[in-house]
Amino acid sequence: MFNEVHTWRGERLLLITRPSLQASALLQQFTFALAVSGKLHNIQRPVDTIPPGTVVLLDMMEADKKVIHYWQDKLVHHHSQIKLLLLNTPDEYPYRDIESWPHINGVFYVGDDEVRVAEGLQSVMRGECCFSQKLASYLITRSAHYRFNCHESALLTHREKEILNKLRIGASNNEIAQSLFISENTVKTHLYNLFKKIAVKNRTQAVSWANDNLRR
């Protein structure tokens, strides 16, 4: 293993897995859906360089500890513009282990189908991230300790961003609820979640954060 080195130039999507007809078909499906070029790379073989701007999709189902350590070490030395997404991640894979991956922008689990993965890839290529809410909250609280290159605003849901923008114009919880056709209790729940995500304690701090980090 790891006795042959390959170099690519200009690819946008790099699928790292065990080569097979199924893997080739999956890559073709993604590149067609995303309208990008792509490359399949054997997870058991090293790679010399990965071009900046490449989205790397690494198949965790084919990765043992030795393989994981190799790719973590390899990716940490690559350009920060690389975006890594883990594919077929076991449900029990610890958050602290996800945190150790460099350039991590998304995690797809074993139960996620191709449509879900393609949608996640699209969001990552738009500059967003693809994490579950629990994982996103964990990564934000650990932001001083992990190598993560997505901005916190990318981890907020569309609804949370809507509510933040309502706060910016001074709307009350009741006014937010009426304008978004949701209950006031739902507004309070969203506020609680987003305050935790952006690490603020009150509406004033949230508005200040939104003014610095969100577009109107």
Beta strands, then each sheet from edge to edge (+ up, - down):
strand 1: 6-7
strand 2: 13-17
strand 3: 38-42
strand 4: 47-49
strand 5: 55-59
strand 6: 83-89
strand 7: 104-109
sheet 1: 1+ 4+
sheet 2: 3+ 2+ 5+ 6+ 7+
end
